[in-house]
Amino acid sequence: SGAATASGDSGAATASGYYGAATASGRYGAATASGYYGAATASGDSGAATASGDSGAATASGYYGAATASGEKSVALASGYDGRARGAIGTALFLTERSSDWTIIAAAGVVVDGAAIKADTWYSLRGGKVVAS
């Protein structure tokens, strides 16, 4: 149940135990939660959040943020401007499309099934449609 926080530019935060939480809030920060039920959040520009343990959650909310869910039954959320997400088979991806003033234009959720939505492929929301990016 540990917590790690990196708040400066290019910082890295890693939580590796059960229920761990890792947060990177500076530009280019990286947050990784590798234990079961972990949560990784990157809120700065070009941040990267990775949840590699089962049932984890990765959230990227800054400009050009990237969220990866590689553990089983996990979730990746890209809610910032021009964000992207990817995941393993069976994970859920949630994507938000925003205008240049950050108004939400569209939102969508998909499950990585290996057919329509491929594993380990980056996806974004463009024109209200989920597209490989």
N, C-alpha and C positions, 0 to 999 in steps of 0.2 A: 504493500500500500504506500510505496514511496512517491515522492514528488520531486521533479526537477524543473528548474526554470532558467531560461537564458533570455535576458532582456536587452542585450546590446546588439549592435550590428554583427552579422555573421556568427552569432552564437549557436551553440548546440546543446540540446537538453535530451537526456535519455533516461527513461524509467524502464527497468527490466523485470520488476517483480509483479505479482498478481495485483490487479487494481491500480497499477501505477499511473501517474499522470505526468506528462512532459509538455512543457509550453515554451515556445520560442516566439518572442514578441518583437524582436528587432528585424531590420531588413536582412534578407538572405539567411535567416535563421532556419535551423533544422530541429525538429522535435520527433523523437522516436519512442514509441511505447512497445516493448517487445514481450511483455508478459500477458497472461490471460486477462481479458476485460480492461486492458489498458486504454488510455486516451491520450492522443497526441494532437497538439494544436499549434499551428503556425499562423500568427496573425499579422506578421510584417510583410512588406512587399517581397515578392519572389521567394517566399518561405516554402519549406517542404515539411509535410507531416506524414509520418509513417506509423501504421499500427500493424505489427507483424504477428502478434499473438492472437489466439482464437477469441472471437467476440469483441474485438477491439474497435475503436473509432478514431479515424484520422480526419482532422478538419483544417482546411486552409482557407483563410478569409481575406488575405491581403491581395494587392495587385499581383497577377500572374502566379498565384499560389498553386501548389501541387499537393494533392492528397493521395496516399497509397494505402490500400488495405490488402495485406497479403496473407493474413491469417483467416482461418475458416470462420464463417458466420460474422464477418466484420463489415464495417461501413466506412466509406470514404466520402467526404463532403467538400466540394469546392464552391464556396459561396462568395468569393471576391470577384473583382473585375478580371475577366479573361483567365479564369482559373481552369484547372483540369484535374481529373481524377482517374485512377486505375485500380484494378483489384484482381484477386484470384477468383477462380470459379466459385460461385455461390455467394460472393460478396455483393453488397448493394452500393451503388454509386448515386449520389445526389448532386445535381449540378444546377447552378444559377447563372442566368445570362443577365448582364447589367449594361446599361447605357454608360456613356462617358461621365455622367454626373452621378453614377451609382444607383440610379433608379432600376428596380428589378423589372426586367422585360418578360422573362419566362423562367420557369423552374421545372425540373424533371427528375425522376428517379428511375433507375433501371437495375436489374440484377444481372451480374456477369454469368452468362449461360454457356459461353464457349462457342456459340453459333452466331446469333445476332450481335451480341456484345462479347468481344474477345477478352480473354484473360491477359493481363500484363500489357494492355494497350491503353494509351492515354485517350480520354474522352473529354469533350467540352460541349457546351450548349451554344449553337449558332442558329439564329433565325428560328428559335424554339425547337430545334431538332438536335438530338444527341449525335455527335459526329466524332470520328476518330481524329485526333489532332496531333 
